[in-house]
């Protein structure tokens, strides 16, 4: 078989069911179809398609320079190569609410299982860098409502990411999360929590499923799967790990390839 044997609707249904299982869903990042295939072979629960990694793969900084077409088509290639569900990063939605509608429809039609939409002002920045700014809560809620209404498949997972912790503080980030749930978000992604205690407070404050981002060299302390499970988190992404491992291998190659007579 060239592609996955599980169709998109079934992947989304399985993802919804898995979020109710009490088992932490582990989603390593994939930037290419062959990586998503390996993630499945290694026994992980799903595939994460990082906006930062797709930007970096194109030689671009993670400030929202990629287009909907670039992200959507790469997402399709990655997701169709695996039977696992795939979650994709759509940054700020590629525009205003009407653009968010098109983005959701494109992702759903291309077989993605869900996406996360963030509340940063465009041009955005990596969630673990300084100098970020966020839109007004009402502005983000309009985008979330538009996204929720755009879905044809009710099981397409809509994740709202808030970057407010680093700008407005933890309490304000929690307030935003609750407003985003009211607007139609199925899951909340609190970005750049400082430590285990903050993850715990967020979990106690928000009722819907929560996503934790465990990225190397970020602002959040790296917590293992057992700790995140005990905290009550439903999903964890490792967005850049596979990309960093691959680039480290490339970095280690010799300056010149061996000549044919030495091979």
C-alpha positions in Angstrom: 0.0 0.0 0.0 1.3 3.4 -0.9 -0.8 5.3 1.7 -2.6 4.6 5.0 -5.3 2.1 5.2 -7.3 4.0 7.8 -9.4 6.9 6.4 -9.4 10.4 7.7 -12.8 10.2 9.4 -11.8 7.0 11.3 -8.5 8.6 12.4 -10.4 11.6 13.8 -12.9 9.3 15.6 -10.0 7.3 17.1 -8.3 10.5 18.3 -11.5 11.7 20.0 -11.8 8.4 21.7 -8.2 8.3 22.8 -8.5 11.7 24.5 -11.1 10.1 26.8 -9.0 7.0 27.6 -6.9 8.5 30.4 -3.8 7.6 28.4 -1.4 10.4 27.5 -1.3 10.7 23.7 2.3 11.2 22.5 2.8 13.1 19.2 6.3 13.5 18.0 6.9 16.0 15.2 7.2 15.0 11.6 8.3 17.2 8.7 8.3 14.5 6.0 6.1 11.5 5.2 8.9 9.0 5.9 9.2 10.5 9.5 5.5 10.0 10.1 5.8 6.4 9.0 8.7 5.8 11.4 6.7 7.5 14.3 4.0 4.9 13.7 6.5 2.0 13.6 7.9 3.2 16.9 4.6 2.8 18.6 3.6 6.5 19.2 0.0 7.6 19.3 0.0 10.3 16.6 2.0 12.7 14.5 2.5 16.4 15.1 3.2 18.8 12.1 5.0 21.8 13.5 4.8 25.2 11.8 8.2 26.1 13.1 9.7 23.0 11.6 8.0 23.5 8.2 9.3 27.1 8.2 12.8 26.0 9.1 12.8 23.2 6.5 12.1 25.9 3.9 15.0 28.0 5.3 12.6 30.5 6.9 12.3 31.9 10.4 9.2 31.0 12.4 7.3 34.3 12.0 4.4 33.3 9.9 6.0 33.5 6.5 4.7 30.2 5.2 1.5 30.2 3.2 -1.7 28.2 3.6 -0.8 26.3 0.4 2.7 25.3 1.6 1.5 24.1 5.1 -1.7 22.4 3.9 0.0 20.4 1.1 2.9 19.3 3.3 0.4 18.3 6.0 -1.4 16.2 3.5 1.8 14.4 2.4 2.7 13.7 6.0 -0.7 12.6 7.3 -1.6 10.3 4.4 1.5 8.2 4.9 0.4 6.9 8.4 -2.6 5.3 10.0 -2.0 7.6 13.0 -4.0 10.9 13.5 -2.1 14.0 12.6 -2.3 17.4 14.3 -1.1 20.5 12.4 0.0 23.9 13.5 -1.9 26.7 11.6 -0.2 29.6 13.4 -2.7 32.5 13.5 -5.0 31.0 10.8 -3.4 32.7 7.8 -5.6 35.8 8.2 -8.8 37.0 9.7 -11.9 34.8 10.5 -12.8 34.3 6.9 -9.3 33.0 6.2 -9.5 30.8 9.2 -12.7 29.2 7.7 -10.9 28.4 4.5 -7.9 27.0 6.5 -10.1 24.6 8.5 -11.9 23.4 5.4 -8.6 22.8 3.6 -7.1 20.9 6.5 -10.2 18.8 6.9 -10.4 17.9 3.2 -6.7 17.0 3.1 -7.2 14.4 5.8 -5.7 16.1 8.9 -7.2 15.1 12.2 -7.0 18.4 13.9 -5.1 21.7 14.2 -4.2 24.4 16.7 -4.8 28.1 16.3 -2.9 30.6 18.4 -3.7 34.0 19.8 -0.6 35.9 18.8 -0.5 39.1 16.8 0.9 38.5 13.3 3.8 38.4 12.6 4.0 35.8 15.2 7.0 34.3 16.9 8.0 30.9 18.3 6.1 30.4 21.5 9.3 30.0 23.5 10.9 33.3 22.4 10.6 36.7 24.0 8.9 39.7 22.3 5.5 38.1 21.6 2.2 39.9 21.6 -1.3 38.6 21.7 -4.6 39.8 20.2 -7.6 40.8 22.3 -9.5 37.8 23.7 -12.6 38.8 21.7 -10.6 38.8 18.5 -9.3 35.3 19.1 -12.8 34.1 20.1 -14.1 35.3 16.7 -11.5 33.2 15.0 -12.4 30.1 17.1 -16.1 30.5 16.4 -15.4 30.8 12.7 -13.2 27.7 12.9 -15.7 25.6 14.8 -18.5 26.6 12.4 -16.3 25.7 9.4 -16.0 22.0 10.3 -18.0 19.4 8.4 -16.7 16.6 10.5 -17.6 17.2 14.2 -14.6 15.0 15.2 -12.0 17.4 13.6 -10.2 18.5 16.7 -10.0 22.3 17.2 -7.2 23.2 19.6 -6.8 26.8 20.9 -3.3 27.8 21.8 -2.7 30.7 24.1 0.6 32.5 24.4 -0.6 34.8 27.1 1.3 33.3 30.0 4.5 35.1 29.1 2.8 38.4 28.4 -0.2 38.7 30.7 0.6 36.1 33.4 -0.9 32.7 34.3 -4.2 33.9 35.6 -5.0 35.9 32.4 -3.9 32.9 30.3 -6.5 30.8 32.2 -9.2 33.4 31.7 -8.4 33.3 28.0 -8.5 29.5 27.9 -12.0 29.5 29.4 -13.2 32.1 26.9 -11.8 30.0 24.1 -13.6 26.9 25.3 -16.9 28.9 25.4 -16.2 30.0 21.8 -15.9 26.4 20.6 -12.4 25.1 21.2 -12.3 21.4 22.0 -8.8 21.5 23.6 -6.5 24.1 25.1 -2.7 24.4 24.4 -1.2 26.6 27.1 2.1 27.6 25.7 5.4 28.2 27.6 4.3 27.2 31.1 7.2 27.8 33.4 7.2 24.6 35.6 5.2 21.6 36.8 3.2 23.8 39.3 1.9 26.0 36.5 0.9 22.9 34.4 -0.9 21.6 37.5 -2.8 24.9 38.1 -3.9 25.1 34.5 -5.2 21.5 34.7 -7.2 22.3 37.8 -8.7 25.4 36.2 -9.7 24.2 32.7 -12.1 21.3 32.1 -11.5 20.3 28.5 -8.5 18.2 27.3 -5.1 19.9 27.6 -2.0 19.7 25.4 1.5 20.0 26.7 4.5 21.2 24.6 7.8 19.6 25.5 10.3 21.2 23.3 14.1 21.2 24.0 15.7 24.6 24.9 12.3 26.2 25.6 10.9 28.1 28.5 9.0 25.0 29.9 10.7 22.5 32.1 10.8 19.1 30.3 8.4 16.8 32.0 8.3 13.1 31.3 5.2 11.2 30.2 4.5 9.8 33.6 4.5 13.2 35.2 2.2 14.6 32.5 -0.1 11.7 33.0 -0.3 12.2 36.7 -1.0 15.9 36.1 -4.0 14.9 34.0 -2.8 16.1 30.6 -4.2 14.4 27.5 -1.6 15.0 24.8 2.0 15.9 24.6 3.8 17.1 21.5 7.6 16.9 20.8 7.6 19.3 17.9 11.2 19.7 16.9 12.9 16.6 18.4 13.1 14.5 15.2 14.2 17.5 13.2 17.0 18.4 15.6 18.2 14.8 15.6 18.3 14.7 11.8 20.1 18.1 11.5 22.6 17.0 14.1 23.4 13.9 12.0 23.8 16.1 8.9 26.0 18.6 10.8 28.3 15.7 11.8 29.1 14.6 8.2 32.6 15.1 6.8 33.4 18.3 4.8 33.9 16.2 1.6 32.3 12.9 0.7 34.7 9.9 0.2 36.0 9.4 -3.3 34.6 6.4 -5.2 37.9 4.4 -5.0 37.7 4.5 -1.2 34.0 3.4 -1.0 
